[in-house]
Amino acid sequence: MPRRHEKPSNTSAKLLYQPFGLVASLVAGLVAGQIFQQVWKRALPGDHDDPPQALQSEYSWKEVVVGALVQGAIFAAVRAVVSRAGARAFERWTGEWPGD
């Protein structure tokens, strides 16, 4: 499958992108946390608004593992979306692709 992006990146673009990427990662974490909270509230009705932690005895194994899987999937997807969008924005502003 041909790569959509063929321009090689240079070292200065990668270094310039570092602070931008760090801020984007922090924003992605905050957004993913909020999304997960909302998903969890709807997935497990009742008085448990917070996701289960591994050491909370009132939750079953299934609830703890499913909570961790859902949380991981949401965080990975949001991080990928934000990272990709940030790299595209950086490329539009500078003409250089920050990855590879």
N, CA and C atoms as an extended XYZ file, in Angstrom:
300
Properties=species:S:1:pos:R:3:atomname:S:1:resname:S:1:resid:I:1 pbc="F F F"
N         0.845       -1.173        0.000 N   MET     1
C         0.000        0.000        0.000 CA  MET     1
C         0.894        1.241        0.000 C   MET     1
N         0.719        2.124       -0.946 N   PRO     2
C         1.578        3.315       -1.001 CA  PRO     2
C         1.296        4.244        0.168 C   PRO     2
N         2.338        4.861        0.614 N   ARG     3
C         2.197        5.832        1.703 CA  ARG     3
C         1.614        7.104        1.155 C   ARG     3
N         0.739        7.681        1.909 N   ARG     4
C         0.097        8.915        1.493 CA  ARG     4
C         1.031       10.102        1.600 C   ARG     4
N         1.914       10.033        2.543 N   HIS     5
C         2.830       11.138        2.802 CA  HIS     5
C         4.225       10.696        2.400 C   HIS     5
N         4.781       11.280        1.379 N   GLU     6
C         6.068       10.848        0.846 CA  GLU     6
C         7.231       11.763        1.211 C   GLU     6
N         6.942       12.969        1.724 N   LYS     7
C         8.030       13.887        2.042 CA  LYS     7
C         8.785       13.414        3.273 C   LYS     7
N        10.095       13.318        3.188 N   PRO     8
C        10.848       12.963        4.387 CA  PRO     8
C        10.877       14.147        5.356 C   PRO     8
N        10.960       13.844        6.622 N   SER     9
C        11.040       14.932        7.591 CA  SER     9
C        12.504       15.205        7.910 C   SER     9
N        12.742       16.386        8.418 N   ASN    10
C        14.105       16.693        8.811 CA  ASN    10
C        14.179       16.796       10.327 C   ASN    10
N        15.382       16.805       10.844 N   THR    11
C        15.589       16.805       12.294 CA  THR    11
C        15.067       18.073       12.940 C   THR    11
N        15.209       19.207       12.298 N   SER    12
C        14.734       20.454       12.909 CA  SER    12
C        13.216       20.459       13.031 C   SER    12
N        12.507       19.875       12.066 N   ALA    13
C        11.046       19.791       12.161 CA  ALA    13
C        10.644       18.926       13.336 C   ALA    13
N        11.350       17.828       13.531 N   LYS    14
C        11.051       16.954       14.664 CA  LYS    14
C        11.284       17.673       15.989 C   LYS    14
N        12.362       18.410       16.088 N   LEU    15
C        12.661       19.140       17.328 CA  LEU    15
C        11.666       20.267       17.566 C   LEU    15
N        11.293       20.967       16.507 N   LEU    16
C        10.325       22.053       16.622 CA  LEU    16
C         8.952       21.532       17.021 C   LEU    16
N         8.629       20.320       16.605 N   TYR    17
C         7.327       19.735       16.894 CA  TYR    17
C         7.212       19.225       18.334 C   TYR    17
N         8.319       18.948       18.990 N   GLN    18
C         8.308       18.353       20.330 CA  GLN    18
C         7.398       19.095       21.320 C   GLN    18
N         7.547       20.408       21.515 N   PRO    19
C         6.667       21.092       22.474 CA  PRO    19
C         5.205       21.075       22.022 C   PRO    19
N         4.980       21.221       20.736 N   PHE    20
C         3.632       21.175       20.183 CA  PHE    20
C         3.007       19.803       20.438 C   PHE    20
N         3.759       18.748       20.200 N   GLY    21
C         3.283       17.388       20.426 CA  GLY    21
C         3.007       17.107       21.894 C   GLY    21
N         3.820       17.667       22.783 N   LEU    22
C         3.616       17.484       24.219 CA  LEU    22
C         2.302       18.113       24.666 C   LEU    22
N         2.036       19.312       24.214 N   VAL    23
C         0.782       19.987       24.562 CA  VAL    23
C        -0.404       19.216       23.977 C   VAL    23
N        -0.258       18.751       22.749 N   ALA    24
C        -1.335       17.970       22.122 CA  ALA    24
C        -1.602       16.690       22.907 C   ALA    24
N        -0.570       16.041       23.414 N   SER    25
C        -0.740       14.826       24.205 CA  SER    25
C        -1.465       15.102       25.513 C   SER    25
N        -1.146       16.209       26.145 N   LEU    26
C        -1.829       16.574       27.389 CA  LEU    26
C        -3.309       16.850       27.137 C   LEU    26
N        -3.587       17.566       26.071 N   VAL    27
C        -4.986       17.838       25.708 CA  VAL    27
C        -5.706       16.531       25.388 C   VAL    27
N        -5.056       15.641       24.666 N   ALA    28
C        -5.662       14.354       24.322 CA  ALA    28
C        -5.999       13.562       25.571 C   ALA    28
N        -5.126       13.572       26.558 N   GLY    29
C        -5.391       12.863       27.810 CA  GLY    29
C        -6.597       13.418       28.536 C   GLY    29
N        -6.707       14.736       28.569 N   LEU    30
C        -7.860       15.357       29.228 CA  LEU    30
C        -9.160       15.041       28.497 C   LEU    30
N        -9.133       15.139       27.182 N   VAL    31
C       -10.325       14.856       26.381 CA  VAL    31
C       -10.715       13.381       26.528 C   VAL    31
N        -9.744       12.495       26.442 N   ALA    32
C       -10.024       11.063       26.565 CA  ALA    32
C       -10.597       10.732       27.939 C   ALA    32
N       -10.098       11.368       28.978 N   GLY    33
C       -10.626       11.143       30.326 CA  GLY    33
C       -12.084       11.540       30.435 C   GLY    33
N       -12.429       12.664       29.842 N   GLN    34
C       -13.817       13.125       29.871 CA  GLN    34
C       -14.723       12.202       29.056 C   GLN    34
N       -14.249       11.774       27.903 N   ILE    35
C       -15.034       10.858       27.073 CA  ILE    35
C       -15.270        9.550       27.831 C   ILE    35
N       -14.211        9.023       28.443 N   PHE    36
C       -14.348        7.763       29.175 CA  PHE    36
C       -15.325        7.894       30.340 C   PHE    36
N       -15.268        9.000       31.071 N   GLN    37
C       -16.211        9.201       32.179 CA  GLN    37
C       -17.645        9.140       31.685 C   GLN    37
N       -17.921        9.794       30.570 N   GLN    38
C       -19.280        9.804       30.023 CA  GLN    38
C       -19.689        8.411       29.531 C   GLN    38
N       -18.789        7.724       28.862 N   VAL    39
C       -19.083        6.369       28.379 CA  VAL    39
C       -19.346        5.442       29.564 C   VAL    39
N       -18.535        5.550       30.601 N   TRP    40
C       -18.682        4.660       31.751 CA  TRP    40
C       -19.999        4.907       32.485 C   TRP    40
N       -20.376        6.157       32.631 N   LYS    41
C       -21.650        6.474       33.297 CA  LYS    41
C       -22.823        5.833       32.564 C   LYS    41
N       -22.764        5.786       31.253 N   ARG    42
C       -23.859        5.214       30.469 CA  ARG    42
C       -23.771        3.696       30.381 C   ARG    42
N       -22.567        3.158       30.477 N   ALA    43
C       -22.371        1.714       30.337 CA  ALA    43
C       -22.783        0.951       31.590 C   ALA    43
N       -22.612        1.549       32.748 N   LEU    44
C       -22.913        0.866       34.005 CA  LEU    44
C       -23.871        1.721       34.814 C   LEU    44
N       -25.160        1.558       34.577 N   PRO    45
C       -26.125        2.384       35.311 CA  PRO    45
C       -26.102        2.068       36.807 C   PRO    45
N       -26.473        3.036       37.569 N   GLY    46
C       -26.490        2.873       39.017 CA  GLY    46
C       -25.764        4.015       39.687 C   GLY    46
N       -25.341        3.773       40.898 N   ASP    47
C       -24.691        4.837       41.662 CA  ASP    47
C       -23.172        4.853       41.530 C   ASP    47
N       -22.629        4.060       40.606 N   HIS    48
C       -21.174        4.016       40.391 CA  HIS    48
C       -20.817        4.924       39.216 C   HIS    48
N       -20.532        6.192       39.491 N   ASP    49
C       -20.161        7.117       38.419 CA  ASP    49
C       -18.709        6.978       38.008 C   ASP    49
N       -17.873        6.545       38.947 N   ASP    50
C       -16.451        6.405       38.650 CA  ASP    50
C       -16.154        4.988       38.172 C   ASP    50
N       -15.183        4.838       37.273 N   PRO    51
C       -14.825        3.498       36.799 CA  PRO    51
C       -14.176        2.697       37.925 C   PRO    51
N       -14.261        1.380       37.838 N   PRO    52
C       -13.688        0.554       38.900 CA  PRO    52
C       -12.172        0.580       38.891 C   PRO    52
N       -11.624        0.568       40.064 N   GLN    53
C       -10.179        0.434       40.216 CA  GLN    53
C        -9.888       -1.013       40.591 C   GLN    53
N        -8.729       -1.489       40.293 N   ALA    54
C        -8.388       -2.891       40.509 CA  ALA    54
C        -8.504       -3.317       41.973 C   ALA    54
N        -8.298       -2.420       42.906 N   LEU    55
C        -8.307       -2.780       44.320 CA  LEU    55
C        -9.618       -2.470       45.028 C   LEU    55
N       -10.662       -2.130       44.272 N   GLN    56
C       -11.971       -1.884       44.874 CA  GLN    56
C       -12.758       -3.188       44.881 C   GLN    56
N       -13.049       -3.674       46.079 N   SER    57
C       -13.661       -4.996       46.215 CA  SER    57
C       -15.120       -5.048       45.790 C   SER    57
N       -15.810       -3.919       45.695 N   GLU    58
C       -17.226       -3.959       45.330 CA  GLU    58
C       -17.454       -4.246       43.843 C   GLU    58
N       -16.406       -4.219       43.033 N   TYR    59
C       -16.530       -4.521       41.610 CA  TYR    59
C       -16.081       -5.950       41.329 C   TYR    59
N       -16.696       -6.551       40.340 N   SER    60
C       -16.298       -7.902       39.928 CA  SER    60
C       -15.061       -7.816       39.028 C   SER    60
N       -14.453       -8.981       38.793 N   TRP    61
C       -13.320       -9.050       37.875 CA  TRP    61
C       -13.731       -8.521       36.506 C   TRP    61
N       -14.907       -8.946       36.062 N   LYS    62
C       -15.385       -8.559       34.739 CA  LYS    62
C       -15.495       -7.039       34.626 C   LYS    62
N       -16.067       -6.388       35.626 N   GLU    63
C       -16.221       -4.928       35.593 CA  GLU    63
C       -14.874       -4.222       35.563 C   GLU    63
N       -13.930       -4.716       36.340 N   VAL    64
C       -12.595       -4.105       36.396 CA  VAL    64
C       -11.881       -4.256       35.053 C   VAL    64
N       -11.919       -5.462       34.489 N   VAL    65
C       -11.212       -5.713       33.232 CA  VAL    65
C       -11.882       -4.984       32.067 C   VAL    65
N       -13.208       -5.022       32.001 N   VAL    66
C       -13.916       -4.320       30.927 CA  VAL    66
C       -13.673       -2.812       31.031 C   VAL    66
N       -13.692       -2.289       32.245 N   GLY    67
C       -13.409       -0.866       32.440 CA  GLY    67
C       -12.024       -0.487       31.936 C   GLY    67
N       -11.037       -1.324       32.246 N   ALA    68
C        -9.666       -1.045       31.804 CA  ALA    68
C        -9.540       -1.145       30.283 C   ALA    68
N       -10.207       -2.125       29.692 N   LEU    69
C       -10.163       -2.276       28.225 CA  LEU    69
C       -10.808       -1.090       27.518 C   LEU    69
N       -11.971       -0.681       28.008 N   VAL    70
C       -12.665        0.454       27.392 CA  VAL    70
C       -11.837        1.726       27.551 C   VAL    70
N       -11.311        1.925       28.740 N   GLN    71
C       -10.495        3.113       28.995 CA  GLN    71
C        -9.266        3.133       28.095 C   GLN    71
N        -8.586        2.008       27.961 N   GLY    72
C        -7.401        1.933       27.103 CA  GLY    72
C        -7.711        2.197       25.644 C   GLY    72
N        -8.822        1.641       25.178 N   ALA    73
C        -9.211        1.841       23.779 CA  ALA    73
C        -9.537        3.301       23.502 C   ALA    73
N       -10.267        3.927       24.415 N   ILE    74
C       -10.623        5.339       24.235 CA  ILE    74
C        -9.378        6.207       24.253 C   ILE    74
N        -8.485        5.974       25.214 N   PHE    75
C        -7.271        6.782       25.294 CA  PHE    75
C        -6.412        6.608       24.049 C   PHE    75
N        -6.277        5.384       23.547 N   ALA    76
C        -5.455        5.144       22.356 CA  ALA    76
C        -6.058        5.817       21.127 C   ALA    76
N        -7.366        5.701       20.975 N   ALA    77
C        -8.020        6.296       19.803 CA  ALA    77
C        -7.935        7.822       19.831 C   ALA    77
N        -8.206        8.419       20.974 N   VAL    78
C        -8.149        9.889       21.075 CA  VAL    78
C        -6.721       10.369       20.864 C   VAL    78
N        -5.773        9.676       21.427 N   ARG    79
C        -4.369       10.071       21.264 CA  ARG    79
C        -3.951       10.007       19.797 C   ARG    79
N        -4.370        8.954       19.091 N   ALA    80
C        -4.035        8.825       17.673 CA  ALA    80
C        -4.659        9.948       16.855 C   ALA    80
N        -5.921       10.260       17.126 N   VAL    81
C        -6.609       11.325       16.396 CA  VAL    81
C        -5.930       12.670       16.640 C   VAL    81
N        -5.640       12.970       17.889 N   VAL    82
C        -5.031       14.264       18.223 CA  VAL    82
C        -3.607       14.353       17.672 C   VAL    82
N        -2.845       13.272       17.765 N   SER    83
C        -1.474       13.283       17.245 CA  SER    83
C        -1.453       13.478       15.731 C   SER    83
N        -2.332       12.761       15.048 N   ARG    84
C        -2.378       12.871       13.592 CA  ARG    84
C        -2.824       14.267       13.159 C   ARG    84
N        -3.862       14.787       13.809 N   ALA    85
C        -4.352       16.129       13.474 CA  ALA    85
C        -3.285       17.176       13.781 C   ALA    85
N        -2.576       17.007       14.881 N   GLY    86
C        -1.504       17.939       15.222 CA  GLY    86
C        -0.373       17.910       14.217 C   GLY    86
N        -0.012       16.719       13.754 N   ALA    87
C         1.050       16.595       12.762 CA  ALA    87
C         0.627       17.230       11.435 C   ALA    87
N        -0.623       17.027       11.052 N   ARG    88
C        -1.124       17.642        9.814 CA  ARG    88
C        -1.130       19.173        9.930 C   ARG    88
N        -1.569       19.691       11.065 N   ALA    89
C        -1.578       21.144       11.277 CA  ALA    89
C        -0.142       21.689       11.236 C   ALA    89
N         0.776       20.996       11.874 N   PHE    90
C         2.179       21.408       11.871 CA  PHE    90
C         2.722       21.423       10.444 C   PHE    90
N         2.358       20.424        9.668 N   GLU    91
C         2.810       20.368        8.278 CA  GLU    91
C         2.243       21.531        7.464 C   GLU    91
N         0.976       21.862        7.690 N   ARG    92
C         0.382       22.997        6.964 CA  ARG    92
C         1.081       24.308        7.331 C   ARG    92
N         1.438       24.465        8.598 N   TRP    93
C         2.068       25.721        9.059 CA  TRP    93
C         3.518       25.851        8.631 C   TRP    93
N         4.238       24.711        8.646 N   THR    94
C         5.684       24.775        8.394 CA  THR    94
C         6.113       24.186        7.058 C   THR    94
N         5.260       23.353        6.470 N   GLY    95
C         5.655       22.662        5.237 CA  GLY    95
C         6.489       21.427        5.497 C   GLY    95
N         6.701       21.080        6.736 N   GLU    96
C         7.506       19.909        7.102 CA  GLU    96
C         6.665       18.910        7.888 C   GLU    96
N         6.831       17.621        7.584 N   TRP    97
C         6.157       16.575        8.334 CA  TRP    97
C         7.005       16.240        9.561 C   TRP    97
N         6.408       16.250       10.774 N   PRO    98
C         7.205       16.083       11.988 CA  PRO    98
C         7.523       14.646       12.346 C   PRO    98
N         6.979       13.678       11.656 N   GLY    99
C         7.170       12.274       12.043 CA  GLY    99
C         8.175       11.537       11.186 C   GLY    99
N         8.021       10.228       11.199 N   ASP   100
C         8.834        9.262       10.454 CA  ASP   100
C        10.175        9.104       11.018 C   ASP   100
